[in-house]
Amino acid sequence: MSWTSKPNRASWLRISLMLGIPITLYSLVKSETLSIPTTARRLIDKNYADGAKRAAAAADRVTPELTNSLREKDLKIGSPIFIRIFKESRELELWIESSSTKRFKFFRTYTIAGMSGNLGPKLAEGDLQAPEGFYAVNKRWMNPQSSYHLAFNIGYPNAYDRAHQYTGSAIMVHGSTVSIGCFAMTNEKIEEIYTLCDAALNNGQPFFRVHSFPFRLTDEKLATVSNQKWHIFWKELQAGYLHFEEHHRPPNVTVNAGRYGFAKE
């Protein structure tokens, strides 16, 4: 069957299942004949299907602009990175370690294009919630062969989540614009984020930290949500948030008796 033809509904369903492409009810009932989306065309291409080549091609696209932008801030690709997520404002912040000060400098904010659930932690598989807490990503959590272009697993559930018997898995920062329980960044922006993360890991950073917060945990903001269900939990997260605000280095995070603890690296 030619990829320029329009397969019938049953053919497209078989193709989608074979390739692991997300299927929506709308796409199945929209019409009797459906065109093949860009994702499917790209997954058939051998270079795209090979995750290493896919990531390398993405890096080739974004590295020139990233290099110039980083140079303006006296930063460089391959330096250690740190990520903060703020759910309410749908922001992902990327910070990079300065080689001169060893403190992390703010590089860029990316808008989260797709995210489900409400403010508060993820409690169970299938609850549609995006997690809140302190996570770490090593090389094995990087996924260049994601059905959502490029992705990395943030490491949920962590020790705190497991201590509270929270369940769930495969919580990703990924491409595309839609997500259930994860953080969708668009294909264009995940190429930048993934390239910076992958370069840091390849250059010796053993893992990078991802701190996911409901919002910026200032005293003023917490005072406005003092009557909400998760206020005590958010106060616990605040200590880790403020540590980075003061030191511009993420803390070492421990879990003891079901509570977070924080110390300098």
C-alpha positions in Angstrom: 0.0 0.0 0.0 1.4 3.4 -0.9 1.8 6.0 1.9 0.3 8.5 -0.5 -3.0 6.6 -0.7 -5.8 6.9 1.8 -6.3 3.5 3.6 -9.6 2.5 4.9 -10.4 2.7 8.6 -9.5 -0.9 9.4 -6.1 -0.6 7.6 -5.2 2.6 9.5 -6.2 1.0 12.8 -3.9 -2.0 12.1 -1.0 0.4 11.1 -1.5 2.5 14.2 -1.5 -0.5 16.5 1.6 -1.9 14.8 3.5 1.4 15.2 2.3 2.3 18.6 0.7 5.5 17.4 -1.9 7.0 19.7 -5.4 6.6 18.4 -8.3 8.9 19.3 -12.0 8.1 18.9 -12.2 11.2 16.8 -9.6 9.9 14.3 -11.5 6.6 13.9 -14.9 8.1 13.3 -13.9 11.3 11.5 -14.3 9.8 8.0 -14.3 6.6 6.1 -10.9 7.4 4.6 -8.0 8.9 6.6 -4.7 10.3 5.5 -1.6 9.0 7.1 -0.3 11.6 9.6 3.2 12.9 9.7 4.1 10.7 12.7 3.3 7.5 10.8 5.3 8.6 7.7 8.3 9.4 9.9 8.1 6.1 11.8 8.4 4.2 8.6 11.6 6.0 7.7 14.5 3.8 8.9 16.5 6.7 10.2 13.5 8.0 12.2 12.7 4.5 13.6 16.3 4.2 14.9 16.1 6.2 18.1 19.8 7.0 18.2 19.6 8.5 14.7 16.4 10.3 15.5 18.1 12.0 18.5 21.2 12.7 16.6 19.2 14.4 13.8 17.3 16.5 16.4 20.6 17.5 18.0 21.9 18.6 14.6 18.9 20.8 14.0 18.9 22.6 17.4 22.6 22.7 18.4 23.6 25.8 16.4 20.9 28.0 17.9 21.4 26.5 21.4 25.2 27.0 21.2 24.7 30.7 20.4 22.1 31.3 23.1 24.1 29.5 25.7 27.3 31.4 24.8 25.4 34.7 25.5 25.0 33.5 29.1 28.5 32.0 29.4 27.1 28.5 29.3 27.7 25.5 27.1 26.1 22.3 25.8 27.2 19.3 27.9 27.3 21.1 31.2 25.1 19.6 34.0 21.4 20.6 33.8 18.5 20.9 36.2 14.8 21.1 35.5 11.9 22.7 37.4 8.3 22.2 36.5 5.4 24.5 37.6 2.1 22.9 36.9 -0.3 25.8 37.5 1.5 28.1 35.1 2.5 25.3 32.7 6.2 26.1 32.7 9.2 23.9 32.5 12.4 25.7 33.5 15.8 24.5 32.3 18.9 25.5 34.3 22.5 24.8 33.4 25.6 24.8 35.6 28.1 27.5 35.1 31.6 26.2 34.8 33.0 29.2 36.6 30.7 29.5 39.6 29.4 25.9 39.8 26.0 27.4 40.4 23.1 26.7 38.1 22.1 29.6 35.8 18.6 30.0 34.3 18.6 29.3 30.6 15.1 29.0 29.2 11.4 28.5 30.1 9.4 26.2 27.9 5.6 26.2 27.9 4.0 22.8 28.7 1.7 22.2 25.8 -0.3 19.3 27.2 -0.9 18.1 30.8 -3.8 16.5 32.6 -5.2 16.5 36.1 -5.3 19.0 38.9 -2.9 20.5 41.4 -1.7 17.9 43.9 0.4 14.8 43.7 -0.1 11.7 41.6 -1.6 9.0 43.8 -2.5 6.0 41.6 -2.1 4.5 38.2 -4.8 5.9 35.9 -5.7 8.9 38.0 -4.6 11.3 35.2 -2.5 13.3 37.6 1.0 14.7 36.8 3.3 14.1 39.8 4.7 16.6 42.2 7.9 16.0 44.0 11.6 15.4 43.5 12.8 13.1 40.8 16.0 12.1 39.0 16.7 10.9 35.5 19.7 8.8 34.4 20.8 7.6 31.0 18.5 4.6 31.0 15.4 6.8 31.4 16.1 8.6 28.1 13.8 7.3 25.3 14.7 8.5 21.8 12.3 5.9 20.3 9.2 7.3 22.0 5.9 7.3 20.1 5.8 11.0 21.1 9.0 11.9 19.2 11.6 12.1 22.0 11.0 11.6 25.7 12.5 10.9 29.1 11.0 9.2 32.2 11.2 11.5 35.2 11.4 8.5 37.6 8.0 8.3 39.2 7.3 6.8 41.7 10.3 7.9 43.8 11.1 6.7 47.3 8.6 9.1 48.8 5.8 8.0 46.5 6.5 4.3 47.2 6.6 5.0 51.0 3.0 6.4 50.6 2.0 3.5 48.4 1.4 5.7 45.4 1.3 3.8 42.1 1.9 4.6 38.5 4.7 4.4 35.9 6.2 5.8 32.7 5.6 9.5 33.6 7.4 11.3 30.8 8.5 14.6 29.5 7.9 14.1 25.8 7.0 15.7 22.4 3.6 16.1 20.9 0.9 18.5 22.3 -1.3 16.1 24.2 -0.7 14.0 27.3 -2.4 12.1 30.1 -0.4 12.3 33.3 2.8 13.4 31.6 4.2 16.7 30.3 3.9 17.3 26.5 6.3 19.9 25.2 5.7 19.9 21.4 8.1 18.1 19.1 10.0 21.3 18.4 10.8 22.1 22.0 11.4 18.5 23.2 14.3 18.5 20.7 16.0 21.3 22.5 15.3 19.9 26.0 16.3 16.3 25.1 19.5 17.5 23.4 20.6 19.4 26.4 19.7 16.6 28.8 21.4 13.9 26.6 24.5 16.0 26.2 24.9 16.5 29.9 24.5 12.8 30.6 26.9 11.9 27.9 29.4 14.4 29.3 29.5 12.8 32.7 26.5 14.0 34.7 25.3 10.8 36.3 21.7 12.0 36.5 19.8 15.2 36.4 17.1 16.3 38.8 13.5 17.2 37.9 11.6 19.1 40.6 7.9 19.2 39.9 5.8 21.8 41.9 2.2 22.9 41.8 3.4 26.5 41.6 6.2 28.7 43.0 6.2 27.8 46.6 6.6 31.3 48.2 5.2 32.0 51.6 2.8 34.5 50.0 1.4 31.9 47.5 1.1 29.2 50.2 -0.9 31.6 52.4 -3.5 31.8 49.7 -4.0 28.0 49.6 -3.9 27.3 53.3 -7.3 25.7 53.3 -6.6 23.3 50.4 -6.2 19.6 50.8 -2.5 19.4 49.9 -1.3 22.5 51.9 0.8 20.4 54.3 2.4 18.4 51.5 3.2 21.6 49.6 4.8 23.1 52.8 7.0 20.0 52.8 8.0 20.6 49.2 8.7 24.2 49.9 11.9 23.4 51.8 13.4 21.9 48.7 12.1 24.7 46.5 13.7 27.4 48.8 17.0 25.5 49.0 17.5 26.0 45.3 16.2 29.5 45.4 19.0 30.3 48.0 21.9 28.3 46.7 21.1 27.8 43.0 22.1 24.2 43.4 19.4 21.5 43.9 19.6 19.8 47.2 20.3 16.2 47.9 16.9 14.7 48.6 16.3 11.9 51.1 13.2 10.2 52.3 12.9 9.1 56.0 9.7 7.8 57.6 7.7 9.0 54.6 9.0 12.6 54.7 11.4 14.5 52.5 14.7 15.7 53.8 17.1 18.1 52.1 20.8 18.8 52.4 23.5 20.5 50.4 25.2 18.5 47.6 
